[in-house]
Amino acid sequence: MIRFRIDVILSAFRALESACTGRDPNQHYFFVPDLSLKLSQLATECRNSHLTFTATLFDRLSNMYRNSQPSSAEELSRHLHECLHRLQDELAEPRFYCVAPSKLEFLKEYPSFFPIEITSAFPAANKELSEATRCYAFERNTSCVFHLMRALEIVMKAFAEKIGAPFESRNWGEIIAFIEPKLDPRNTEDAEILAYLRIVKNAWRNSTMHVERDYDEEQAFDILRNTRNFMIHVVRRGKVRPQQ
């Protein structure tokens, strides 16, 4: 995934354009400080965003002005407009995916959705949690649930070992059936864990890999939230051995 910053590119464009504003278009000895460097930086920014044709044009201009300045403001303005048109052509290609602002949080490297008490207790699950939140942000809801299953398997295995419950079956119903007798429903944390275990069991209907089912956005977020809450209560009940 590329972090595309069109605002950086356009700001640099505007800065160069402003150097031409109000100048006599035919004025000779036109000077812009560090012009070649600025054009080279624009080329790099475009190349980082895979705007290769625009980057090539900026490279050409940077080399052209490496040891000299434009002969006039009109010349530089003409070249900048050529670059701008090239940029518009490239941006017109259907290559970009727009993420809803409400979901930008889920694209962070360490989403705040899963607090540090979870990520530090279960480092082996962090990759799956990160993939789950990214899939949710990109509306790949079934994939989001798949990664949550993988993360929960890591956490439940650690928790089962902590409380002395067997963890051999790949069936969620059986796994939960082994864990439930080890918990005391009179204990607040145990009661919460039991509640979330049953939510997980119902959400996935005891299927092994759940290939026959799809999940919509609301269901995926519901499972995201319940997975987080379950993990929080597991951590708070007592330290489990971190799964490396």
Helices and strands as residue ranges (DSSP letters): H 6-20, H 35-48, H 52-64, H 73-91, G 101-107, H 116-121, G 123-125, H 126-137, H 141-163, H 172-179, G 180-182, H 188-204, H 217-237
